[in-house]
């Protein structure tokens, strides 16, 4: 086994993969680890969850206080 074939064997890549520019298993594992540890997408997800919770809270408050608010506006309107 020559030096290049030995290096490719140690990196879990075949000579065909290296010739075609494909990643070895170790390179693919490193890439996936880097993607999984990235926090860029998590921030957007957190904002989405926070927005959904705020929307549910506002809807709940409007359902509970809605009739009372309508009565208050009617009283003000009738007083004018």
MARLUMLO-240331 format. One line per 8 residues: number of its first residue (from 1); their letters; for each residue x, y, z of N, C-alpha, C. Coordinates in Angstrom, 3 decimals, always signed. Example, Ala and Ser with C-alpha at 12.3 -4.5 7.8 and 13.67 -1.06 7.14 Angstrom:
2
1) AS) +13.190 -5.690 +7.800 +12.300 -4.500 +7.800 +13.200 -3.300 +7.800  +12.850 -2.250 +7.080 +13.670 -1.060 +7.140 +12.900 +0.030 +7.870
This chain:
80
1) XXXXXXXX) +0.866 -1.168 +0.000 +0.000 +0.000 +0.000 +0.910 +1.227 +0.000  +0.648 +2.183 -0.912 +1.482 +3.376 -0.968 +1.008 +4.408 +0.064  +1.717 +5.539 +0.155 +1.437 +6.544 +1.192 +0.048 +7.149 +1.030  -0.362 +7.438 -0.211 -1.676 +8.049 -0.441 -2.787 +7.077 -0.079  -2.666 +5.843 -0.487 -3.683 +4.850 -0.168 -3.736 +4.610 +1.331  -2.588 +4.640 +1.995 -2.555 +4.454 +3.438 -3.271 +5.606 +4.148  -3.022 +6.845 +3.694 -3.672 +8.011 +4.291 -5.172 +7.960 +4.070  -5.604 +7.583 +2.893 -7.031 +7.495 +2.596 -7.701 +6.400 +3.421
9) XXXXXXXX) -6.991 +5.294 +3.618 -7.553 +4.205 +4.407 -7.745 +4.632 +5.856  -6.765 +5.370 +6.395 -6.874 +5.842 +7.773 -8.019 +6.847 +7.934  -8.329 +7.627 +6.920 -9.402 +8.625 +6.971 -10.754 +8.065 +6.544  -10.844 +6.747 +6.398 -12.088 +6.080 +5.995 -12.589 +6.549 +4.637  -11.711 +6.931 +3.752 -12.105 +7.365 +2.411 -11.468 +6.423 +1.395  -12.187 +6.162 +0.347 -11.624 +5.345 -0.719 -10.936 +6.263 -1.719  -10.015 +5.753 -2.524 -9.363 +6.595 -3.534 -10.376 +7.216 -4.493  -11.479 +6.513 -4.759 -12.504 +7.043 -5.653 -13.163 +8.278 -5.041
17) XXXXXXXX) -13.458 +8.235 -3.723 -14.049 +9.395 -3.056 -13.130 +10.602 -3.133  -11.858 +10.386 -2.877 -10.906 +11.491 -2.905 -10.764 +12.051 -4.318  -10.772 +11.174 -5.318 -10.632 +11.635 -6.699 -11.844 +12.427 -7.146  -13.026 +12.116 -6.635 -14.247 +12.811 -7.034 -14.579 +13.982 -6.109  -13.756 +14.250 -5.098 -13.970 +15.379 -4.218 -14.992 +15.144 -3.136  -15.339 +13.912 -2.874 -16.298 +13.619 -1.812 -15.613 +13.682 -0.461  -16.408 +13.867 +0.583 -15.876 +13.924 +1.950 -15.678 +12.526 +2.498  -14.697 +12.420 +3.377 -14.540 +11.160 +4.095 -15.563 +11.109 +5.219
25) XXXXXXXX) -15.686 +9.977 +5.843 -16.641 +9.848 +6.942 -16.287 +10.776 +8.099  -14.977 +10.896 +8.368 -14.542 +11.758 +9.459 -14.843 +13.225 +9.141  -14.620 +13.637 +7.914 -14.923 +15.019 +7.527 -16.423 +15.280 +7.613  -17.221 +14.324 +7.207 -18.663 +14.463 +7.281 -19.119 +14.537 +8.735  -18.520 +13.726 +9.590 -18.860 +13.757 +11.017 -18.504 +15.111 +11.627  -17.345 +15.656 +11.280 -16.938 +16.971 +11.788 -17.895 +18.050 +11.304  -18.306 +17.969 +10.048 -19.244 +18.946 +9.493 -20.593 +18.872 +10.205  -21.092 +17.662 +10.434 -22.371 +17.502 +11.134 -22.279 +17.990 +12.578
33) XXXXXXXX) -21.146 +17.735 +13.242 -20.959 +18.237 +14.604 -20.983 +19.757 +14.630  -20.340 +20.372 +13.646 -20.317 +21.836 +13.576 -21.720 +22.389 +13.333  -22.499 +21.738 +12.484 -23.865 +22.189 +12.201 -24.753 +22.009 +13.427  -24.615 +20.878 +14.110 -25.459 +20.607 +15.268 -25.146 +21.547 +16.433  -23.914 +22.009 +16.541 -23.530 +22.904 +17.628 -23.763 +24.363 +17.277  -24.110 +24.646 +16.053 -24.373 +26.017 +15.640 -25.625 +26.534 +16.332  -25.587 +27.773 +16.793 -26.711 +28.345 +17.518 -27.475 +29.371 +16.694  -27.166 +29.499 +15.429 -27.849 +30.498 +14.604 -29.330 +30.183 +14.449
41) XXXXXXXX) -29.673 +28.961 +14.172 -31.068 +28.572 +13.998 -31.842 +28.538 +15.295  -31.163 +28.279 +16.392 -31.838 +28.206 +17.678 -32.410 +29.549 +18.078  -31.708 +30.624 +17.783 -32.189 +31.948 +18.158 -33.506 +32.246 +17.463  -33.599 +31.942 +16.189 -34.832 +32.194 +15.444 -35.971 +31.342 +15.997  -35.688 +30.122 +16.367 -36.705 +29.251 +16.953 -37.184 +29.802 +18.291  -36.260 +30.282 +19.088 -36.635 +30.856 +20.381 -37.539 +32.075 +20.199  -37.232 +32.917 +19.230 -38.090 +34.075 +18.954 -39.486 +33.628 +18.526  -39.568 +32.594 +17.718 -40.861 +32.081 +17.276 -41.691 +31.548 +18.430
49) XXXXXXXX) -41.047 +30.809 +19.322 -41.759 +30.264 +20.491 -42.223 +31.398 +21.390  -41.375 +32.390 +21.600 -41.735 +33.532 +22.431 -42.903 +34.304 +21.835  -42.878 +34.511 +20.535 -43.981 +35.207 +19.857 -45.288 +34.432 +19.987  -45.226 +33.117 +19.847 -46.428 +32.292 +19.988 -46.992 +32.369 +21.404  -46.122 +32.351 +22.407 -46.585 +32.449 +23.796 -47.232 +33.802 +24.073  -46.647 +34.869 +23.540 -47.232 +36.199 +23.719 -48.598 +36.268 +23.047  -48.713 +35.722 +21.849 -49.992 +35.734 +21.133 -51.057 +34.964 +21.907  -50.708 +33.816 +22.447 -51.668 +33.026 +23.228 -52.080 +33.792 +24.480
57) XXXXXXXX) -51.144 +34.463 +25.118 -51.453 +35.263 +26.304 -52.395 +36.411 +26.000  -52.135 +37.131 +24.913 -52.993 +38.258 +24.524 -54.397 +37.770 +24.182  -54.494 +36.687 +23.461 -55.813 +36.142 +23.110 -56.563 +35.724 +24.372  -55.879 +35.104 +25.306 -56.508 +34.696 +26.560 -57.019 +35.887 +27.359  -56.216 +36.938 +27.439 -56.638 +38.147 +28.166 -57.839 +38.787 +27.486  -57.836 +38.851 +26.164 -58.967 +39.447 +25.450 -60.246 +38.630 +25.632  -60.121 +37.328 +25.675 -61.309 +36.493 +25.878 -61.887 +36.720 +27.278  -61.004 +36.810 +28.278 -61.467 +36.976 +29.656 -61.984 +38.396 +29.899
65) XXXXXXXX) -61.250 +39.392 +29.430 -61.610 +40.781 +29.724 -62.444 +41.450 +28.641  -62.624 +40.786 +27.521 -63.359 +41.376 +26.394 -64.726 +41.918 +26.748  -65.599 +41.132 +27.379 -66.934 +41.634 +27.729 -66.885 +42.836 +28.680  -65.949 +42.842 +29.610 -65.826 +43.960 +30.548 -65.377 +45.228 +29.827  -64.491 +45.073 +28.858 -64.029 +46.228 +28.080 -65.175 +46.796 +27.255  -65.979 +45.936 +26.652 -67.124 +46.386 +25.856 -68.097 +47.168 +26.745  -68.386 +46.671 +27.942 -69.297 +47.354 +28.869 -68.731 +48.723 +29.244  -67.435 +48.802 +29.500 -66.811 +50.076 +29.861 -66.935 +51.078 +28.717
73) XXXXXXXX) -66.682 +50.655 +27.469 -66.801 +51.567 +26.332 -68.262 +52.010 +26.128  -69.199 +51.102 +26.351 -70.618 +51.470 +26.220 -71.006 +52.508 +27.266  -70.526 +52.379 +28.485 -70.805 +53.355 +29.533 -70.263 +54.727 +29.156  -69.030 +54.761 +28.644 -68.420 +56.039 +28.228 -69.205 +56.622 +27.063  -69.553 +55.784 +26.123 -70.311 +56.251 +24.954 -71.666 +56.822 +25.345  -72.372 +56.146 +26.242 -73.684 +56.610 +26.682 -73.572 +57.898 +27.495  -72.465 +58.069 +28.217 -72.288 +59.268 +29.019 -72.027 +60.493 +28.135  -71.489 +60.260 +26.964 -71.234 +61.402 +26.068 -72.538 +61.791 +25.433
